[in-house]
Amino acid sequence: MIEKPLEIRLDKFVPRGYQECLFDAIFNLNFKKVMAVWPRRSGKDLCAWNICIQQLLRKTCVIFYVFPTFALGRRILWDALTIDGDRILDYLPKELVESKNEQLMRIKLKNGSLFQIVGSDKFDKSMIGTNAHGMVFSEFAVSEPQSYSLSLPILSVSDGWALVVSTPRGKNFMYDMYNVALENPDIWYVSKLTVDDTKHVSHEKLALDRRTGEMSEDLQLQEYWTSFDMGVEGSYYTKYIDQLKLKNQIGHVPWDPTRKVHTAWDLGVRDMTSIIFFQIEGQAIKIIDCYEKNKEGLEHYIKILKAKDYTYGKHIGPHDIRNMEFSTGITRWEKARRLGVTFTVADKIGIMDGIEAVRSKLPLMWFDSLRCEPLIKALENYRQEYDSKRKVYKEKPFHDVFSNFADAMRYLAVSLNKVKDGTSPEELEKRYREAMYGDQSHMPAVFRDDLPGY
């Protein structure tokens, strides 16, 4: 037991007045259900962790901290550091700790209180036989929705409290819960803040990020102005990427030297040229690397390919790679061939059909989180163009710095049938014809200009 609350150590994050509102709601106003819809990087988990510390020391109790997955709990709280380099767990005075279980991420205090981190995906198994007095649901917008429902009988028996902290992800189940909370102010305490309230990121920095393409306006509205109307609603792939994160399909994906590496390209003229490196292993599509640069010729990108240790299979290029360039008089396909890279041309299909192809293949993909960080960021930011006058999203994608990797991913998704191992008799025949008669061999003779005696 302690006679007075510990000092709240969050001066550099959300202003103290907003922090203390959450403390007051739980400890003084006795709200059993509290929701904090706060901006990204505003100190949501730091504040929630301090609330847990207060409760653990005020009375002997059990508190569970629920993240979307167990692995995210380790990264966001258990092993996390503040911007000053302090361990977040050290906010709990070490002299009050009796033991720590690193594997289970469980802390036992000398007063008998217990604290443990769990994942929402395994919530039902983690909660069997427990008698928790408090539960924090972090990043609830991307958690398993049933985790909160399963907590209600437990908290009802213990007369405990639940704290939901998150940034919006479109009008999903959290948006529904938010509206229920607003309609029941006698049951719920709701705190919804924007960057205008927290001021933890300057408007100048956000404006710079928009101008340089680091973050789209849509994403900023979601992440910093906590808008439920933007973000996922206009994004093509965000919810699919979220699912990959929950399933641990974004992490360390090693290159297998025994398998061929294929590439998918979006060839820019004035825009970026983007390259995705991937391997096929059974049904799995392993995205192992990526590269992007602008204002360079094909020579530069082929040099990048040759500098890597990969053994290459197919190189997928856009359908317009066979278009003649006025400056050189030859196609980019032919120029690349002369430089040692023969492109396989992606099928020409509509953009929306291509986007649907990516959606259908994303569940089979594994991304290396370090080498493919720019690609993952591009896919998360790739979204519909927003009509600010009509307040609706247009059918076509918004063209920005994230579009090029997204286009390369479309070419990858629609061309997977072209990169399978082995060479069919039809493909061998096609290669023979092209070697003997050129790349126009598939055309009727009357339309060709490469035959003898033309």
N, C-alpha and C positions, 0 to 999 in steps of 0.2 A: 504494500500500500504506500502511496505517496500523499503528502499533504497538499501539494499544489502541482499544477500541470508543468511538465517540462517546457523549456523554452522552444518555440517553434523556429526551426533553422531554415527558413525559406525566403530570406530577404531579397535574394536576387531573382526570384521567380514571380509568381503571382503576388500582387500587392497584399500586404498583411490583412487588410480588411476583408478581402474575399476568402482568405484562408480561414480566418476566425469565424466567418459565417458558417462554414461547414462544421467546425468544431462546436460552435454554439448549437447548431441544429441537432447534433447527435448527443452532446453531453448535457446541455441545459434545456433545450426545447423538447428533448426526448422524442425526436422524429425517428421512426423505425425504418423509413425508406428515404434515402437521400440520393439525388442525381446531380452530377457535375458534368455539364457539357462544356468543356474548355478547349481552347486552341491547342494545336500541336506544339510540343516543346515548352509548354507553359508551367510545368511542374505538377501535373495531375498526380503522378505516382509518388512524388516526394511528399505532397500534402497528405495523400491517403496513407502513406507509410507512417507519417507522424501521428495521424489519428489512431492507427493501430497501436503504436507505442503507448500513447496516452491510455488507451483502453486496457492494454495488457498489464499496465502498472497500477491502474486504478482499482482493478479487481482481478481475482484469479479467474481466468476464462480461456477459451479457445477461439482463435481467429484464423480464418482461411482467406488467403489472397488468391483470387481466381484470375488467371490470364487465359487468353485464347488457347494456348498450349503450354505444357510444362516447360518446354525449351525456351519459349518466349519469356516465361517467368524468370528463368535463370539469367537471361540476357538483360532484361529490362530492370530487374530489381536485385536479385541475389548477387550477381557479379558486377553490377553497374557502378559507375563512378559519376560524381557530379562534375560540372564544368571546372571546378577547382581541383579535381583529382581526388576527392574524398570518396570513400566507399559509402554508398547509401545505407548499407546495413549498419555501419558504425554510428548512425544517428541514435541507435539504441546503445546506451552506455554498456561497455563490455563487463563492467563489474556487476551488472544485474543479470548477466547470462550464465546459466548453469551448464548448458551444452548446446552444440550445433551438430546437426546431421547434414553433411554436405550433399549426400546422395539424394535424400528425400526433401532437402531444402526445408528443414524443420528446426525451429529454435525453442528450447525450453528455458524459461526464466526461473530464477531462484525463488520467486513467489509462487511457482507452480503453474503459471500461465504457459500456454502453448501457441506458437505461431507456425503456419505452414503454407507454402506455395503449392497450388495445384493447377491443373489444366482443365479448361471447360470441356475439352473433348473426352476426358476420362472422369468427369465430375461425379457421375453416379457411383462409380466404383470407389472413388476417393472418400466419399461422404458416408459410406456404410458404417453405422454404429457411432457416428460422431454426435457431439452436442455443442455445436459452435454458438458463440454469443454474438459474433460479428463476422461479416463477409464483405470483402471488397471485390468488385468485378471490374477489372481493368481492361481497357480497349474492348468494351462490351459490344461495340458495333460489328466486330469481326469474330466474336465468340460464338459458341454453340448456344442458341437461345434458351434451350431447355435447362441449362445450368442454373439460371435464375429461378425458374419454376420449381426445380427440384430442391432449391434451398429454402423455399417458403415453409414447408412443414418443420424443418429443423429449427429455423429462427422463430417460428411461432411457439414451439415448445419452450425454448430458452428465453423468450421475450427479447430476442436479439435484434440487431440492426443490419441493414444492407446498404452499402455505398456503391453506386454505379458511376464509374468515371470513364469518359470516352470522348473522342472526336467523332463527328458524324461520318457515315458512309452511305449517303443517300437515304431514301425513304424506305428503309428496311424495318426489321422488327424493333430496333432501338428507337426509330422515329415513332412507331406506334406506342412504345412504352413512354416516351417523352410526352406525347399528347395525353396519355392516361394520367401521367403524373401532374400535368398542368390542370387537368380537370378535377383533381382530388388534392387540393392544397392542404386539407386537414390531415392527410396521410403522408403525402410526399413533400419534401423540401427540394426545390429545383434551383440550381445555379447554372445559368447559361451565359457564358462570357465570350467576347470576341477580343481580337488583338487591340481594339480601341479601349477595352477595359484594362487588359493586362499590361499592354505596352512593352511586352518582353522582346518584340521585334519592331524596329522602326519602320514607318511607312516608306521612308526613303530606300531602305534595304529591300522591301517587298516590291517597290516600283522598279528598282534595278533588276531584280530577278525576273520580272515580267518582260522588261525591255531586252534583256540578254537571252531570254528563252529558257532560263533555269527552271521556271515554274509558270505554268499557264494561269490565266486569271481564274478559270474555273476551279482549278485545284486550290488556289489561294483562298477563294471564297469558302471552300469546304474546310480547309485545314486551319485557316487563321480567323475567318469570320463565322466559323461553325455553322455553315449553311447546309441544311438538309436538302435544298433544292438543286444544288450543284453536285459536282463530283461524280459518284457512281452513275447517276441518272444519265449523264452525258458521256460516260466513259465506256469504251467498247470492251476492255479487258480487265479492269480493276478487280472485279469480284472473282475472276478466274485466277488472277495473280494472288489474291488473298487466300484462295483455297490451296494453291500450291504452297504458300508459306505455312499454312496450318498443317499440311501433310508432309512438311519438311522436304519438299521437292525443290526448294531453293536453298542452296548451301554449297558444300564442297563437292564438285562434280569433276573427278579426275579425268584426264585424257588417257584413253586406252591405246597404247602404241600398236597393238595388234589389229586395230580396226582403222579403216579409212576415215578421214575427216572430209566432210562435204562442206560447201559454202553456199550461202544465198546472198545475193547482192541487190542493192538498189543503187544504180549508177546515176549519180547526179552530174549535171552540167554546171549550173550555178549553185545548186544545193549540195548538201553533203553526199558523199558516197559511203554507204553503210554495208558492212560485211558481217554475216553471222556464220560462225564455225560450229558444226554439229556432227555428232556421230549417231548411228542407229544401232541399237542393241535389242534385238527382238522387237517388241512393241514400243520400247522406250526410245524417246528422242532426247538425246543428251546435248544440251547447248553448252559448249565448253569455252567459248571465246567469242569476242566481237571486236570490231575495229570501225572507226568512223573518222573521216577527215574531209575537208573541202578544198577547192581550188588546186587540186592536184590531178595530173594525168594518169592514164591507166598504168604507165610505167611504175609510178609510185606504189600503187596498190598491189601490183603483181610482185614487186620487190618485197613488200610486207609479207605476202604469202610465202615466198621462197625463203625468207629469213626464219620462218618457224620450222620446227622439226617434224611437222605433220606429214603423213603420207596421204595425199589427196585422192578423193574419189571424184564426185561430180561438182561442178561449179554452176549454180543456178543463176541465170541472169534474167532481167525483165524482157518482156516480149518486144520492146522497141529497140533492143540492142542490135537488131539487124537493119535499123534505119540508117540510111546514108548520111554521113556528116559532110556538110558543104566545105568545111575547112580542109579536110583531108581527102575527100573523094572516095573514102572506103567506110564500111560499117565498123562500129566499135567491136562487133563480134569478130570481124576479120583482123582488126588491129590487135585484139587480145590473143587471137590464135597465133599471130606472128611473134608475139611476145612469150608464147609458151603455154597459154591457158585457153582451152577450148570450152566455151560456155554451152551448157544445156539450157535451152530457152523455156522459160515458164509458160504454161498455157495462158492464153489471154482470156480472162473472165472478168466479170464486173467487180468493182471494188467491194460492194456489199457481200457478194458471194465469196470473195476472198477473205473478208473479215469473218464470215461464218465458218470458213474452212479453218482459220486460226482458232476460233473458239472451240471447234470440235477436236482440235489436236492438242490444245494447251494442257488438258488433263494428263496427257501422255509425256509431257515435257519435264525435264529436270534442268535447272539453270545453275551454273556456277555463280554464286552471289558476288564473288570478288571480281572475276574477269568479265562478267556480263552485267555489271552494275549499270552502265549507261543504257544497255538494251532493256533491262528490267524497268528502269526509270521511264524510258520512252514508251513502253507498253502500258505502264500505269497512267501516263499522261495523254495517251492517244484517245481522242474523244471527238464527239460530234461538234460541229460549228454551232455556236449559240447565237440566236437572233435576239439581240437586246431590245429591239423595238417590239417584237411580238411576244417576247418572253418565252420562247420555245426553242428547242434544238432542231436544227436542220437535219435533213437526211444524210448529207455528205460530211465527211470528216473535216475537221479543222486542220489546215495546213500550217505547221510550225516546225520547230527544230526536232520534234519527236516523230514526225511523219516518216522520215527516211528509214529508220530502223523498223517501224511498223510495216512499211511497204516491203522491206526485205523479208520480214516474217511472213507476209502474205505469199510471197513467191516461194518461200520454203514450204508452207503448208499445202499449197496446191501442186507441188512438184515432188512430194515424197515418193510417189510411185516411180519416179525417174531415177532415184538414187539407191534402189535396192541392189544388194550384192549379186554378182553374177551377170552374165551377158546373154541375153536371149538371142536365138537365131535371127530374129527380125532386126535386132540392133546391130548384130554383126554384118548383116547384109546392107543395112543403112550406112554403116561406117565404110564398108567397101565401096559403095556407090559414091560417097562423098570424097573418098580418097582418090578414086579414079576420075570422077567427072566434076567434082566441086560441090559446093553446098547448095546448088540449085537442082541437084539430081532428083529431088522429089517432085519437081514441077513438070508439067507436060512439055514436050519438046518444042511446041510452037511458041511457048512463052519464054524459052531460054535463050541466052545470048552467049553461053559458054561452050556450045557444041562445035566440033570441027566443021568448017565450011559455012559457019554462020554468016 
